[in-house]
Amino acid sequence: KTAFIERTLTDINSRLPGAVIVGDLATDNDAQRLRRSGAQVVQITTGSVCHLEADMVAKALPKINLDQVKLLIIENVGNLVCPAAYDLGENKRIALLSVTEGEDKPLKYPTLFKTANVVIINKMDLAEAVGFDRELALTNIKKIVPQAQIFEVSAKTGQGMNQWYQFLEEEIQEISALLTVK
């Protein structure tokens, strides 16, 4: 998840300046890593809480210069259960599945996937090596969340990332147009 966010921010920061709110139980390791992208990064350390909550995000927002941001990413605590039940005010909810986790994750953790607008399948460069069944994964995702857009990517090699960036740019243009009308 962190490699995917880091690659996204690094590649598009000149076009879509970004910021990240990072949630982790105990460390700021991911925040340190994401700062290399040039994006603004705010760490929320949750202690024993397995997810971010809206009030945590609200307290983090003043630490970001939002006038300089077109893309705000909220990286919730990295588990597949707790974060799914909490609305953080996001425009799009994105679930990330790594090929190394297996094709069954959408079935095992449907709550996370059924609320997603987008599903990213990452580490596609490893799919063959780990015996990842792409068709089964797509079938399982579509069974749980048929309306989601699916992107198959590799944050390491860049495979599929341009389609993801195009999607982000189009979404941000659409949101900006709606805000201009109001």
C-alpha positions in Angstrom: 0.0 0.0 0.0 2.7 2.4 1.0 4.8 1.7 -2.2 1.7 2.3 -4.3 1.0 5.6 -2.6 4.6 6.7 -2.8 4.8 5.9 -6.5 1.6 7.7 -7.2 2.6 10.9 -5.4 6.1 10.9 -6.8 4.9 10.5 -10.4 2.1 13.0 -10.4 3.1 15.5 -7.7 4.0 18.1 -10.4 0.5 17.9 -12.0 -1.5 17.0 -8.9 0.2 18.3 -5.7 -0.7 15.9 -3.0 -0.8 15.3 0.7 -1.2 12.2 2.8 -2.7 11.5 6.2 -1.1 8.3 7.4 -2.6 6.1 10.1 -0.5 3.5 11.9 -0.7 1.9 15.3 2.8 2.7 16.6 5.3 4.1 14.2 5.8 6.9 11.6 7.8 4.7 9.3 5.3 5.0 6.4 5.1 8.8 6.9 8.8 9.1 6.7 8.9 7.0 3.5 6.0 9.0 1.9 7.8 12.3 2.6 10.4 11.3 -0.1 7.6 11.9 -2.7 7.6 15.6 -1.9 4.0 15.6 -0.7 2.9 17.0 2.6 2.5 14.2 5.1 0.8 14.1 8.5 1.1 11.0 10.7 -1.7 9.8 13.0 -0.5 7.3 15.5 -3.6 5.5 16.8 -2.1 3.4 19.6 -4.4 0.4 20.1 -7.1 1.7 17.7 -7.2 -0.4 14.5 -8.6 2.3 12.2 -8.8 6.1 11.7 -11.9 8.0 12.7 -13.3 11.2 11.2 -12.3 13.3 14.2 -8.7 12.1 13.9 -8.6 13.2 10.3 -10.2 16.5 11.2 -7.5 17.2 13.7 -4.8 16.3 11.1 -6.2 18.6 8.3 -5.0 21.9 9.8 -1.4 20.6 9.6 -1.8 20.5 5.8 -1.7 23.6 3.5 -4.8 22.6 1.6 -4.4 25.6 -0.7 -1.5 23.8 -2.3 -3.2 20.4 -2.5 -5.2 18.8 -5.3 -5.1 15.2 -4.1 -5.5 14.3 -0.5 -4.9 10.6 0.4 -6.0 9.1 3.7 -4.0 5.9 4.3 -6.0 4.1 6.9 -4.4 1.6 9.3 -3.3 -1.4 7.3 -5.7 -4.1 8.1 -8.6 -5.5 6.1 -11.3 -5.4 8.8 -11.6 -2.3 11.0 -11.1 0.6 8.5 -14.0 -0.4 6.3 -16.7 0.6 8.8 -15.6 4.2 9.2 -16.6 7.1 6.9 -13.7 9.6 6.8 -15.3 12.0 4.4 -13.5 10.7 1.4 -14.7 11.3 -2.1 -13.5 7.9 -3.3 -12.9 4.8 -1.3 -10.1 2.7 -2.7 -9.3 -0.9 -1.6 -5.9 -2.2 -2.4 -5.3 -5.9 -3.0 -1.8 -7.3 -3.5 -1.3 -10.4 -5.6 0.8 -11.8 -2.8 -2.3 -11.8 -0.5 -4.3 -14.1 -2.8 -7.5 -14.0 -4.9 -9.8 -14.8 -2.0 -9.4 -11.5 0.0 -12.5 -9.9 -1.4 -14.5 -12.9 -0.2 -12.8 -13.1 3.2 -13.1 -9.4 3.9 -16.2 -8.3 2.0 -16.9 -5.3 4.2 -13.7 -3.6 3.0 -14.3 -4.3 -0.7 -18.1 -3.7 -0.9 -17.7 0.0 0.1 -14.9 0.6 -2.5 -15.4 2.8 -5.5 -12.0 1.5 -6.8 -10.1 -1.7 -6.4 -6.3 -1.6 -7.1 -4.6 -4.9 -7.7 -1.0 -4.2 -7.0 2.2 -6.2 -7.5 1.1 -7.5 -10.9 4.8 -8.0 -11.7 4.8 -10.8 -9.2 1.5 -12.5 -10.3 3.0 -15.3 -12.2 5.7 -16.0 -9.6 3.2 -16.4 -6.8 0.6 -18.3 -8.9 -2.0 -15.5 -8.8 -5.1 -16.4 -10.6 -6.1 -13.1 -12.2 -9.5 -14.2 -13.6 -10.5 -15.7 -10.2 -9.5 -12.4 -8.5 -11.5 -10.3 -10.9 -14.5 -12.7 -10.5 -14.3 -12.4 -6.7 -14.0 -8.6 -6.8 -16.9 -8.3 -9.1 -19.0 -10.6 -7.0 -18.5 -8.4 -3.9 -18.3 -5.0 -5.6 -19.6 -5.0 -9.2 -19.6 -1.3 -9.5 -15.9 -0.7 -8.7 -13.4 0.3 -11.2 -10.4 -2.0 -11.2 -6.9 -1.1 -11.9 -4.2 -3.8 -12.3 -0.8 -2.2 -11.5 2.7 -2.6 -10.3 4.0 0.2 -8.2 7.5 -1.2 -8.6 7.6 -1.4 -12.4 5.0 1.3 -13.3 2.8 -1.2 -15.1 -0.8 0.1 -15.3 0.0 3.3 -13.3 -0.7 5.7 -16.2 -4.3 4.5 -16.4 -4.6 5.1 -12.6 -3.1 8.6 -12.9 -5.5 9.4 -15.8 -8.4 8.3 -13.6 -7.2 10.5 -10.7 -6.9 13.5 -13.0 -10.3 13.0 -14.4 -11.9 12.6 -11.0 -10.2 15.8 -9.7 -11.3 17.7 -12.7 -14.9 16.6 -12.2 -14.8 17.5 -8.5 -13.2 20.9 -9.3 -15.9 21.6 -11.9 -18.6 20.8 -9.3 -17.0 23.1 -6.7 -16.7 25.9 -9.3 -20.4 25.7 -10.2 -21.4 26.0 -6.5 
